[in-house]
Amino acid sequence: MQRDLQVFLQDILSAAAEIQSYISGKSHAEYLTEGLIRRAVERCLEIIGEALVNIQRHNASALDAIPNAPQLIGLRNILIHEYGSVDDGRIWEAITTKLQDVTTAVERELGRG
């Protein structure tokens, strides 16, 4: 059964909201000391990256509207295939500087923004 574009976009929003709830009020140093939160954030980034891969497969032009999509797909690939080389600083940068732009774009695509 093929999932549609809106479902993938909603998956991105849900995972991004989870990330925000995990890191709310936390500093980078606190994030680094809390392994459970780091792993939860990484899992949400995997979901976001996989949703973007599915969007790319089914409607590549829709991916153009989402900033940083190629970088997030690349980050997903690292998390899944090269987990031993995960850079926590890169993860922190992605979730604190790029995720809001992605969320805004996805909300716009869903007609919410």
C-alpha positions as CSV (number, residue, x, y, z in Angstrom):
1,M,0.0,0.0,0.0
2,Q,1.4,3.3,-1.0
3,R,1.4,6.1,1.5
4,D,0.6,9.6,0.1
5,L,2.6,12.8,0.3
6,Q,0.6,14.3,3.1
7,V,1.3,11.3,5.3
8,F,5.0,11.6,4.8
9,L,4.8,15.3,5.5
10,Q,2.8,14.7,8.7
11,D,5.5,12.1,9.8
12,I,8.1,14.9,9.4
13,L,6.0,17.3,11.6
14,S,5.4,14.7,14.3
15,A,9.1,13.7,14.5
16,A,10.2,17.4,14.5
17,A,7.7,18.1,17.4
18,E,9.1,15.2,19.3
19,I,12.6,16.5,18.9
20,Q,11.5,19.9,20.1
21,S,9.9,18.3,23.2
22,Y,13.1,16.4,24.0
23,I,15.5,19.3,23.8
24,S,13.3,22.1,25.1
25,G,15.2,24.1,27.7
26,K,18.4,22.0,27.2
27,S,21.8,23.3,26.4
28,H,24.2,21.5,24.1
29,A,26.2,20.3,27.1
30,E,23.1,18.9,28.7
31,Y,22.1,17.2,25.4
32,L,25.6,15.6,25.3
33,T,25.2,14.1,28.7
34,E,21.8,12.5,28.2
35,G,22.2,9.4,26.1
36,L,18.5,8.5,26.1
37,I,17.5,11.9,24.7
38,R,20.3,11.8,22.1
39,R,19.1,8.4,20.9
40,A,15.5,9.5,20.8
41,V,16.5,12.6,18.7
42,E,18.5,10.4,16.4
43,R,15.5,8.1,15.9
44,C,13.3,11.1,15.0
45,L,15.9,12.3,12.6
46,E,15.9,8.9,11.0
47,I,12.1,9.1,10.6
48,I,12.4,12.6,9.1
49,G,15.1,11.4,6.7
50,E,13.1,8.3,5.7
51,A,10.0,10.4,5.0
52,L,12.1,12.7,2.8
53,V,13.5,9.7,0.9
54,N,9.9,8.5,0.3
55,I,8.8,11.9,-0.8
56,Q,11.8,11.9,-3.2
57,R,10.8,8.5,-4.6
58,H,7.1,9.3,-5.1
59,N,7.2,13.1,-5.9
60,A,10.7,14.4,-6.3
61,S,9.5,17.9,-7.1
62,A,7.8,18.2,-3.7
63,L,11.2,17.8,-2.1
64,D,12.3,21.1,-3.6
65,A,10.0,23.0,-1.3
66,I,11.7,21.6,1.8
67,P,14.9,23.3,2.9
68,N,17.9,21.2,3.8
69,A,16.2,18.0,2.5
70,P,19.4,16.5,0.9
71,Q,21.4,17.2,4.1
72,L,18.7,15.6,6.3
73,I,18.6,12.5,4.0
74,G,22.4,12.4,4.3
75,L,22.2,12.6,8.1
76,R,19.7,9.8,8.1
77,N,22.1,7.7,6.1
78,I,24.9,8.3,8.6
79,L,22.6,7.5,11.5
80,I,21.5,4.2,10.0
81,H,24.6,3.0,8.1
82,E,27.5,4.8,9.7
83,Y,26.3,5.0,13.3
84,G,29.8,4.8,14.6
85,S,30.7,8.1,13.1
86,V,27.7,10.2,14.3
87,D,28.8,13.7,15.1
88,D,26.8,15.0,18.0
89,G,27.7,18.6,17.2
90,R,26.3,18.1,13.7
91,I,23.1,16.6,15.1
92,W,22.7,19.6,17.6
93,E,23.2,22.1,14.7
94,A,20.6,20.3,12.6
95,I,18.0,20.3,15.3
96,T,18.6,23.8,16.6
97,T,19.2,25.7,13.3
98,K,17.6,23.8,10.5
99,L,14.6,21.9,11.9
100,Q,12.4,25.0,12.2
101,D,12.9,25.9,8.6
102,V,11.9,22.3,7.6
103,T,8.8,22.4,9.9
104,T,7.7,25.8,8.5
105,A,8.1,24.5,4.9
106,V,6.2,21.3,5.7
107,E,3.4,23.2,7.3
108,R,3.2,25.4,4.3
109,E,3.0,22.4,2.0
110,L,0.2,21.0,4.2
111,G,-1.7,24.3,3.9
112,R,-1.2,25.1,7.6
113,G,1.4,27.9,7.3
